[in-house]
Amino acid sequence: YDRERGAEETARVYEYQPAEGAFLNIEEASVVPQTVRPGEEVDLRMTYAVLTPAQAGNQITEIREIRHEGELVGRPVVTVRRSDGTYSSSIPLQLPRDAEPGQYQVIETIESDFGRDSRETSFTVVRGY
């Protein structure tokens, strides 16, 4: 987990005013690499902003749902405390050796008691050597 921007810089980027209430926003969601073979690893990455009037530590739940042909095949969940700012988060996912080839959708979500935001990305599993 890396803090990309502090509270003041994040507030400037979004032209945020405390009177607007709490704010959550996923800036970017990605999977690296985009193409993998069964048994390899991908990083499920997201960058998001948290802004609140009180600038307190906020409990944020990061959820990543992985689906193949509509079926849920993985759902890692992490709960963290975040003060105001912009953060990058990455979770490694080891694919099983018998992972089915094809496209996998990843829905990356952040949730708190004051809101939620989601972005969708994907990766492709190709047959082994």
Residue frames as qw, qx, qy, qz and C-alpha x, y, z in Angstrom:
[[0.000, 0.889, 0.458, 0.000, 0.00, 0.00, 0.00],
 [0.435, 0.018, 0.035, 0.900, 1.38, 3.34, -1.02],
 [0.063, 0.819, 0.361, -0.441, 0.06, 6.78, -0.32],
 [0.533, 0.464, 0.379, 0.597, 0.13, 8.58, -3.66],
 [0.043, 0.564, 0.044, 0.823, -1.07, 12.00, -2.51],
 [0.134, -0.158, -0.663, 0.720, -1.69, 13.58, 0.87],
 [0.091, 0.663, 0.686, -0.287, -5.00, 15.04, 2.07],
 [0.070, 0.720, 0.020, -0.690, -4.39, 18.60, 0.84],
 [0.026, 0.324, -0.678, -0.659, -3.21, 17.59, -2.62],
 [0.068, 0.317, 0.932, 0.161, -6.09, 15.09, -3.02],
 [0.103, 0.724, 0.516, -0.446, -8.60, 17.77, -1.96],
 [0.060, 0.613, -0.272, -0.739, -7.07, 20.15, -4.54],
 [0.058, -0.067, 0.862, 0.499, -7.27, 17.56, -7.34],
 [0.037, -0.486, -0.863, -0.134, -10.99, 17.01, -6.68],
 [0.116, -0.395, -0.046, -0.910, -11.77, 20.64, -5.73],
 [0.504, -0.428, -0.748, 0.062, -13.19, 19.12, -2.55],
 [0.214, -0.496, 0.232, -0.809, -14.97, 21.19, 0.10],
 [0.023, 0.002, -0.903, 0.430, -15.77, 19.60, 3.51],
 [0.494, 0.203, 0.297, -0.792, -19.38, 20.82, 3.20],
 [0.605, 0.249, -0.565, -0.503, -19.78, 18.27, 0.36],
 [0.903, -0.254, 0.218, -0.268, -19.57, 15.41, 2.87],
 [0.598, -0.387, 0.667, 0.217, -17.45, 12.29, 2.57],
 [0.612, 0.652, -0.283, -0.346, -16.00, 11.25, -0.80],
 [0.673, -0.231, 0.676, 0.193, -14.69, 7.93, -2.18],
 [0.641, 0.685, -0.126, -0.322, -13.44, 7.50, -5.74],
 [0.803, -0.094, 0.467, 0.358, -11.53, 4.78, -7.59],
 [0.153, 0.778, -0.307, -0.526, -9.22, 6.58, -10.00],
 [0.485, 0.488, -0.668, -0.282, -7.82, 3.49, -11.69],
 [0.834, -0.180, 0.488, -0.182, -8.26, -0.29, -11.62],
 [0.537, 0.598, -0.553, -0.221, -5.93, -2.67, -13.47],
 [0.945, -0.194, 0.261, 0.028, -4.54, -6.18, -13.64],
 [0.278, 0.785, -0.550, -0.067, -0.83, -6.74, -14.33],
 [0.028, -0.186, 0.598, 0.779, 0.08, -8.57, -16.46],
 [0.609, 0.228, -0.014, -0.759, -2.97, -8.60, -18.77],
 [0.867, 0.216, -0.369, -0.255, -2.22, -12.07, -20.14],
 [0.331, -0.526, 0.748, -0.232, -1.11, -15.04, -18.02],
 [0.580, 0.100, -0.783, -0.200, -0.88, -18.82, -18.09],
 [0.812, -0.489, -0.234, -0.216, -2.43, -21.20, -15.54],
 [0.829, -0.282, -0.231, 0.425, -0.30, -21.31, -12.37],
 [0.388, 0.320, -0.079, 0.861, 1.09, -17.78, -12.86],
 [0.225, -0.582, -0.511, 0.591, 0.36, -14.72, -10.74],
 [0.135, 0.673, 0.306, 0.660, -1.44, -11.44, -11.45],
 [0.177, -0.212, -0.433, 0.858, -1.51, -8.25, -9.39],
 [0.051, -0.757, -0.604, -0.242, -4.97, -6.77, -8.86],
 [0.342, -0.091, -0.171, 0.920, -4.27, -3.04, -8.55],
 [0.013, -0.834, -0.480, -0.271, -6.32, 0.04, -7.78],
 [0.263, 0.058, -0.214, 0.939, -5.74, 3.68, -6.95],
 [0.231, -0.724, -0.601, -0.248, -8.41, 5.51, -4.97],
 [0.059, 0.394, -0.227, 0.889, -9.13, 8.75, -3.11],
 [0.416, -0.592, -0.668, 0.174, -10.66, 9.18, 0.35],
 [0.074, 0.311, -0.140, 0.937, -11.81, 12.60, 1.59],
 [0.381, -0.623, -0.682, 0.046, -13.93, 13.32, 4.68],
 [0.128, -0.878, -0.052, -0.459, -14.92, 16.50, 6.55],
 [0.684, -0.715, 0.136, -0.037, -13.31, 15.25, 9.79],
 [0.453, 0.674, -0.576, 0.099, -10.13, 13.96, 8.08],
 [0.663, -0.453, 0.535, -0.262, -10.22, 11.02, 10.49],
 [0.060, -0.257, 0.944, 0.198, -8.97, 7.49, 9.97],
 [0.740, 0.167, -0.014, -0.652, -11.67, 5.72, 7.96],
 [0.580, -0.086, 0.810, 0.023, -12.30, 2.00, 7.71],
 [0.538, 0.504, -0.366, -0.568, -12.20, 1.07, 4.02],
 [0.767, -0.004, 0.642, -0.016, -13.02, -2.39, 2.68],
 [0.261, 0.536, -0.592, -0.542, -11.33, -3.31, -0.59],
 [0.775, 0.155, 0.583, -0.187, -13.15, -6.06, -2.50],
 [0.216, 0.471, -0.652, -0.554, -11.99, -7.70, -5.70],
 [0.801, 0.193, 0.486, -0.291, -14.44, -10.08, -7.39],
 [0.026, 0.402, -0.768, -0.499, -13.00, -12.31, -10.09],
 [0.755, 0.309, 0.418, -0.399, -15.46, -13.91, -12.51],
 [0.049, -0.262, 0.812, 0.518, -15.01, -16.30, -15.43],
 [0.245, -0.248, -0.785, -0.512, -17.96, -16.84, -17.78],
 [0.475, -0.542, -0.195, -0.666, -20.18, -15.15, -15.16],
 [0.833, -0.401, -0.376, 0.056, -19.17, -17.49, -12.33],
 [0.279, -0.878, 0.327, -0.213, -17.47, -16.12, -9.21],
 [0.890, 0.163, -0.354, 0.239, -14.04, -17.78, -8.96],
 [0.562, -0.075, -0.395, 0.723, -12.38, -15.57, -6.33],
 [0.189, -0.864, -0.238, -0.401, -13.18, -12.72, -3.93],
 [0.562, -0.080, -0.422, 0.707, -10.24, -11.47, -1.85],
 [0.241, -0.886, -0.246, -0.312, -11.32, -8.85, 0.72],
 [0.533, 0.011, -0.375, 0.758, -9.04, -6.55, 2.74],
 [0.246, -0.910, -0.310, -0.121, -10.11, -4.03, 5.39],
 [0.555, 0.121, -0.180, 0.803, -7.77, -1.10, 6.08],
 [0.165, -0.849, -0.315, 0.391, -7.80, 2.25, 7.90],
 [0.482, 0.386, 0.258, 0.743, -7.18, 5.28, 5.72],
 [0.083, -0.643, -0.204, 0.734, -6.79, 8.94, 6.55],
 [0.500, 0.812, 0.146, -0.263, -7.67, 11.41, 3.80],
 [0.148, -0.606, 0.618, 0.478, -5.53, 11.07, 0.69],
 [0.792, 0.434, -0.269, -0.335, -4.99, 9.01, -2.44],
 [0.580, -0.422, 0.696, -0.032, -3.76, 5.41, -2.14],
 [0.607, 0.369, -0.628, -0.318, -2.51, 2.62, -4.37],
 [0.703, -0.254, 0.592, -0.301, -3.35, -0.94, -3.39],
 [0.559, 0.396, -0.665, -0.297, -2.22, -4.21, -4.96],
 [0.770, -0.239, 0.524, -0.276, -3.14, -7.79, -4.13],
 [0.156, 0.380, -0.848, -0.334, -1.28, -10.70, -5.76],
 [0.852, 0.088, 0.248, -0.453, -3.48, -13.53, -7.04],
 [0.163, -0.338, 0.898, 0.231, -1.91, -16.92, -7.75],
 [0.741, 0.195, -0.238, -0.597, -3.89, -18.68, -10.47],
 [0.812, -0.170, 0.548, -0.109, -4.48, -22.40, -10.06],
 [0.209, -0.330, 0.786, 0.479, -2.59, -24.68, -12.45],
 [0.225, 0.363, 0.877, 0.219, -5.96, -25.83, -13.80],
 [0.191, 0.560, 0.191, -0.783, -7.34, -22.31, -14.42],
 [0.587, 0.565, 0.571, 0.097, -9.64, -22.33, -17.45],
 [0.325, 0.022, 0.326, 0.888, -8.40, -20.34, -20.47],
 [0.029, 0.741, 0.568, 0.356, -10.39, -17.24, -21.39],
 [0.039, 0.536, -0.107, 0.836, -11.20, -13.77, -20.19],
 [0.423, -0.465, -0.668, 0.399, -11.69, -13.06, -16.47],
 [0.095, -0.781, -0.156, -0.597, -13.60, -9.98, -15.30],
 [0.457, -0.202, -0.543, 0.674, -12.41, -8.26, -12.13],
 [0.206, -0.823, -0.276, -0.453, -14.74, -5.88, -10.29],
 [0.457, 0.006, -0.466, 0.758, -12.71, -3.80, -7.86],
 [0.332, -0.778, -0.370, -0.384, -14.77, -2.08, -5.15],
 [0.236, 0.117, -0.548, 0.794, -14.06, 0.16, -2.17],
 [0.449, -0.651, -0.520, -0.325, -16.67, 0.47, 0.57],
 [0.175, 0.082, -0.564, 0.803, -17.04, 2.43, 3.79],
 [0.008, 0.555, 0.740, -0.379, -19.87, 3.50, 6.03],
 [0.152, 0.671, 0.107, -0.718, -20.18, 6.66, 3.89],
 [0.591, 0.633, -0.176, -0.468, -20.15, 5.23, 0.37],
 [0.758, -0.070, 0.599, 0.248, -18.77, 2.90, -2.26],
 [0.419, 0.714, -0.327, -0.456, -17.25, 2.95, -5.73],
 [0.821, 0.000, 0.555, 0.138, -16.47, 0.20, -8.26],
 [0.333, 0.675, -0.471, -0.460, -14.46, -0.18, -11.45],
 [0.943, 0.117, 0.308, -0.041, -14.21, -3.15, -13.77],
 [0.136, 0.696, -0.644, -0.287, -11.10, -4.48, -15.47],
 [0.976, 0.117, 0.075, -0.166, -10.04, -7.87, -16.88],
 [0.146, -0.598, 0.754, 0.230, -7.24, -10.27, -17.70],
 [0.852, 0.300, -0.269, -0.333, -6.87, -13.26, -20.02],
 [0.620, -0.388, 0.682, 0.028, -5.65, -16.75, -19.21],
 [0.644, 0.521, -0.454, -0.329, -4.04, -18.54, -22.17],
 [0.994, -0.059, -0.089, 0.001, -3.07, -22.19, -22.44],
 [0.572, -0.666, 0.407, 0.254, 0.31, -23.23, -21.04],
 [0.082, 0.628, -0.656, -0.410, 3.35, -24.03, -23.16]]
